[in-house]
Amino acid sequence: MHDTAEQAVERVIATMLDNLSEPLTIDDMARVAMFSKFHFSRMFQRATGLSPGRFLSALRLQRAKQLLVSTSLNVADISMRVGYTSVGTFSSRFSRSVGLSPTTYRRLGGYTPQIRPDSGTEAAYGTVRGVIHAHPTTVRQVTFVGLFPDRIPEGRPVSCAILDRAGQYALERVPKGAWYLLAHAVPAGTEDSPDGAGLNYDDLSVGIVGPIEMRRDSTIESVDLQLKPMRTMDPPVLLALFDVRKDALIRAGARTSNSYGPFAAA
C-alpha cells in the first residue's frame, strides 16, 4: 500500500481512538484522511479488510473490554464512553462479539474458560490442516486459530484450536462455506492475565488467510499462516480468546506437545 494512503488510514484510526465517545461519520473520517469519502472508504477497506464503520465499532468494543476489567465504572457509563446511547444495544453487541455479556466478562476478570465452536447443523463436515508459523522475533506463544465467516475475530468460530505454541493444527467438523482462518498469539505467561491488565496489545501476533472454500466431506491441506506483530491497521481481537485459563491449556497439552482440536464450552 502506498505510504501516503497508509499514513492517512493510520491518521483516521488515531482520530477514532481519540473520539470513541463521539459520533464520527464517514465524512468526518474522509476529511481527516484528506480524500473524497468514496476513495477513502475503498482505501480503508483495502488497508484493514473492514469498512471504516465496522473498524470503529470494533475499536469501541475493544475499549469497553479494557474499561470493564480496569475500572469500576458501571456498564451504562462504559457504554456512553465508547459511543453508545443505548446500554441495551451496547450489551447485545458486546455479547455477540466478545462471547460474554459485559457483566459476565467483568465478573470473570476478562477470562473465558472455554471456546464453543458454532458449526451449525451440517450433516457433513470437512477438515482444514496446516501450520501456524511464529514471528521470528517472538518467544514461545500460546496460539489460537479458528475459522470465522469474516475478517475479524468476533462471535463464535465454526471450528477452533488452542496451541501451546505455533505449529501444526487441524480444524475438524468445518461446515461447507467460505471461511477466514484467523490466528492470534500471546507471549507465554500472559495467558493468565485478564484482558487489558497484564496483556499489552503491542505484544500480540496476528495472522489471516482466506477466504477458504470448504466443500462437503473434503479436507484442505497446507493452509499455512504467518503470524506477525499486531499493527494499528489490524482489526482488534474482540472475542475473549487469549484469556483462556490454564486448565484448557493443560488439557490441550496432554494430547501432544503441540496439541490441537476444538474446545467445547461448558
Backbone hydrogen bonds, N-H to C=O, Kabsch-Sander energy under -0.5 kcal/mol:
donor,donor_aa,acceptor,acceptor_aa,energy
6,E,2,H,-2.5
7,Q,3,D,-2.7
8,A,4,T,-1.8
9,V,5,A,-2.3
10,E,6,E,-2.5
11,R,7,Q,-2.1
12,V,8,A,-2.0
13,I,9,V,-2.4
14,A,10,E,-2.2
15,T,11,R,-1.8
16,M,12,V,-2.5
17,L,13,I,-2.4
18,D,14,A,-1.6
19,N,15,T,-0.8
19,N,16,M,-1.2
20,L,17,L,-0.6
22,E,19,N,-1.5
29,M,25,T,-2.3
30,A,26,I,-2.8
31,R,27,D,-2.0
32,V,28,D,-1.8
33,A,29,M,-2.4
34,M,30,A,-1.7
35,F,30,A,-1.8
40,F,36,S,-3.1
41,S,37,K,-2.3
42,R,38,F,-1.8
43,M,39,H,-2.5
44,F,40,F,-3.1
45,Q,41,S,-2.2
46,R,42,R,-2.2
47,A,43,M,-1.9
48,T,44,F,-2.4
49,G,45,Q,-2.3
55,F,51,S,-2.4
56,L,52,P,-2.4
57,S,53,G,-2.2
58,A,54,R,-2.0
59,L,55,F,-2.3
60,R,56,L,-2.1
61,L,57,S,-1.9
62,Q,58,A,-2.4
63,R,59,L,-2.4
64,A,60,R,-1.9
65,K,61,L,-2.2
66,Q,62,Q,-1.8
67,L,63,R,-2.5
68,L,64,A,-2.4
69,V,65,K,-1.2
70,S,66,Q,-1.2
71,T,67,L,-1.6
78,I,74,N,-2.3
79,S,75,V,-2.6
80,M,76,A,-1.7
81,R,77,D,-2.1
82,V,78,I,-1.3
83,G,80,M,-1.6
84,Y,79,S,-2.9
90,F,86,S,-2.2
91,S,87,V,-2.7
92,S,88,G,-2.2
93,R,89,T,-2.3
94,F,90,F,-2.9
95,S,91,S,-2.4
96,R,92,S,-2.2
97,S,93,R,-2.1
98,V,94,F,-3.2
99,G,94,F,-0.6
99,G,95,S,-1.6
105,Y,101,S,-3.0
106,R,102,P,-2.3
107,R,103,T,-2.6
108,L,104,T,-2.4
109,G,106,R,-1.8
110,G,105,Y,-2.8
111,Y,108,L,-1.0
118,D,157,P,-3.5
119,S,117,P,-0.6
122,E,119,S,-0.7
126,G,174,V,-2.7
127,T,218,S,-1.9
128,V,171,L,-2.6
129,R,220,I,-2.7
130,G,169,Y,-1.7
132,I,167,G,-3.1
133,H,131,V,-0.6
133,H,225,L,-3.3
134,A,132,I,-0.5
138,T,135,H,-1.9
142,V,186,V,-2.3
143,T,163,L,-2.4
144,F,184,H,-3.0
145,V,161,A,-2.4
146,G,182,L,-2.5
147,L,159,S,-2.3
148,F,180,Y,-2.5
154,E,152,I,-1.7
155,G,97,S,-2.0
158,V,147,L,-2.5
159,S,147,L,-0.6
161,A,145,V,-2.5
162,I,261,G,-0.6
163,L,143,T,-3.4
169,Y,130,G,-2.2
171,L,128,V,-3.3
172,E,170,A,-0.6
174,V,126,G,-2.7
177,G,214,M,-2.0
179,W,177,G,-0.6
179,W,212,I,-2.4
180,Y,148,F,-3.4
181,L,209,V,-3.1
182,L,146,G,-2.8
182,L,180,Y,-0.7
183,A,207,G,-2.2
184,H,144,F,-1.8
185,A,205,S,-2.6
186,V,142,V,-2.9
188,A,140,R,-2.4
190,T,187,P,-2.0
193,S,190,T,-1.8
197,A,194,P,-2.4
198,G,194,P,-0.9
199,L,194,P,-0.7
200,N,198,G,-0.5
201,Y,199,L,-0.5
203,D,200,N,-2.5
204,L,201,Y,-1.2
205,S,185,A,-1.7
206,V,228,K,-2.9
207,G,183,A,-1.9
209,V,181,L,-2.1
212,I,179,W,-3.4
213,E,211,P,-0.5
214,M,177,G,-3.4
214,M,212,I,-0.7
215,R,213,E,-0.5
218,S,215,R,-1.3
220,I,127,T,-3.1
221,E,219,T,-0.6
223,V,129,R,-2.8
224,D,222,S,-1.4
225,L,131,V,-2.3
227,L,133,H,-2.9
227,L,225,L,-0.6
228,K,206,V,-2.2
230,M,204,L,-2.6
234,D,231,R,-1.4
238,L,153,P,-1.0
238,L,236,P,-1.0
239,L,153,P,-2.4
240,A,98,V,-2.0
241,L,239,L,-2.4
244,V,241,L,-1.0
248,A,245,R,-0.9
249,L,245,R,-1.3
250,I,246,K,-3.1
251,R,247,D,-2.3
252,A,248,A,-2.2
253,G,249,L,-3.1
254,A,250,I,-1.4
255,R,251,R,-0.5
255,R,252,A,-1.3
256,T,252,A,-1.0
259,S,256,T,-0.9
264,A,262,P,-0.5
